[in-house]
């Protein structure tokens, strides 16, 4: 067997495993370790084209209704911005789930971290960043 064929077979076998959905325990750990655990209401949703045709930049403005845990000193009534990127994947793609783009007035929990440079927040629990596990 040629080295090229052996490499191709190994990649075909292991790449799908590397891109597989994370186990539930991984999401539980990410939620537990999130610096910010909030209950929010989405006030505004802005979606713009990203740096590639399949990517969208999402920016949310949200009202903090309840603070369950905070490392940044957030309080109920604060307004925050949440930014993240959504990538449209081809049908049959195997990998971690993508965050959804919420609707205005939607209420949810949020597992976040503050970006020190921009003061925006970003999701830290993957696809489970806006829902409890």
C-alpha positions in Angstrom: 0.0 0.0 0.0 1.4 3.4 -0.9 2.0 6.0 1.7 -0.4 8.3 0.0 -3.2 5.8 0.1 -2.5 4.9 3.7 -2.6 8.6 4.6 -5.9 9.1 2.8 -7.4 6.1 4.6 -6.3 7.4 8.0 -7.7 10.9 7.3 -11.0 9.4 6.1 -11.2 7.4 9.3 -10.2 10.1 11.9 -11.4 13.4 10.5 -15.1 12.6 11.1 -14.3 11.7 14.6 -12.4 15.0 15.2 -15.4 17.0 13.9 -18.1 15.1 15.8 -20.6 16.7 18.1 -19.4 17.2 21.6 -20.6 14.9 24.4 -23.2 16.3 26.8 -20.6 16.4 29.6 -18.5 18.9 27.6 -21.4 21.3 27.3 -22.2 20.9 31.1 -18.5 21.7 31.8 -18.5 24.8 29.5 -21.7 26.1 31.2 -20.3 25.5 34.7 -17.1 27.4 33.8 -18.8 30.3 32.0 -17.8 33.6 33.8 -21.3 35.0 33.0 -24.5 33.0 33.6 -27.4 35.4 32.9 -31.1 35.5 31.9 -31.6 37.9 29.1 -34.1 39.3 26.7 -33.0 40.0 23.1 -33.8 43.6 22.1 -32.0 43.9 18.7 -30.5 41.4 16.3 -28.0 42.5 13.6 -26.7 40.0 11.0 -24.1 41.0 8.5 -22.1 39.0 5.9 -18.9 37.5 7.3 -15.5 37.0 5.9 -16.7 34.1 3.7 -19.9 33.4 1.8 -21.1 30.8 4.3 -20.4 32.9 7.4 -22.5 35.6 9.1 -21.5 38.0 11.8 -24.2 38.2 14.5 -24.5 41.1 17.1 -27.2 41.0 19.7 -28.3 43.8 22.1 -29.8 42.2 25.2 -31.3 43.3 28.4 -30.0 41.5 31.5 -33.0 40.4 33.5 -31.3 38.1 36.0 -27.7 37.7 37.0 -27.0 34.1 38.2 -23.2 34.5 38.1 -20.9 37.3 36.9 -17.2 38.0 36.7 -17.6 41.4 35.1 -20.0 43.0 37.6 -23.2 42.9 35.5 -26.5 43.8 37.2 -30.1 43.3 36.3 -31.2 46.1 34.0 -27.8 46.4 32.2 -27.7 46.4 28.4 -25.0 44.2 26.8 -23.9 43.3 23.3 -23.2 39.7 22.3 -21.2 38.9 19.2 -20.5 35.6 17.4 -20.2 34.1 14.0 -22.6 31.6 12.4 -21.4 29.3 9.7 -23.8 27.5 7.3 -22.7 23.9 6.9 -23.4 21.6 4.0 -26.1 18.9 4.4 -24.6 15.9 6.2 -21.8 17.8 7.8 -20.7 16.2 11.0 -19.4 18.5 13.8 -20.3 20.7 16.7 -23.7 22.4 16.3 -24.0 26.0 15.4 -25.6 28.7 17.5 -29.0 29.9 16.3 -29.8 33.5 15.5 -32.5 34.4 18.1 -35.5 36.6 17.4 -36.1 40.0 19.0 -38.0 39.8 22.3 -36.8 36.2 22.8 -35.9 35.4 26.4 -33.2 32.9 27.3 -30.3 32.1 29.5 -26.8 33.1 28.3 -23.4 31.6 29.1 -20.9 34.3 28.1 -17.5 35.8 28.6 -16.6 39.4 28.3 -14.1 40.5 25.6 -11.6 42.8 27.3 -10.8 44.7 24.1 -14.4 45.4 22.9 -16.4 45.1 26.1 -18.8 42.9 24.0 -19.7 39.4 25.3 -19.4 36.2 23.4 -20.9 32.7 23.9 -18.7 30.2 25.7 -20.8 27.0 25.8 -21.1 26.2 22.1 -24.5 25.3 20.8 -25.7 25.3 24.5 -24.8 28.9 25.2 -28.4 30.1 25.1 -30.1 27.2 26.7 -29.7 25.1 29.9 -28.5 21.6 29.5 
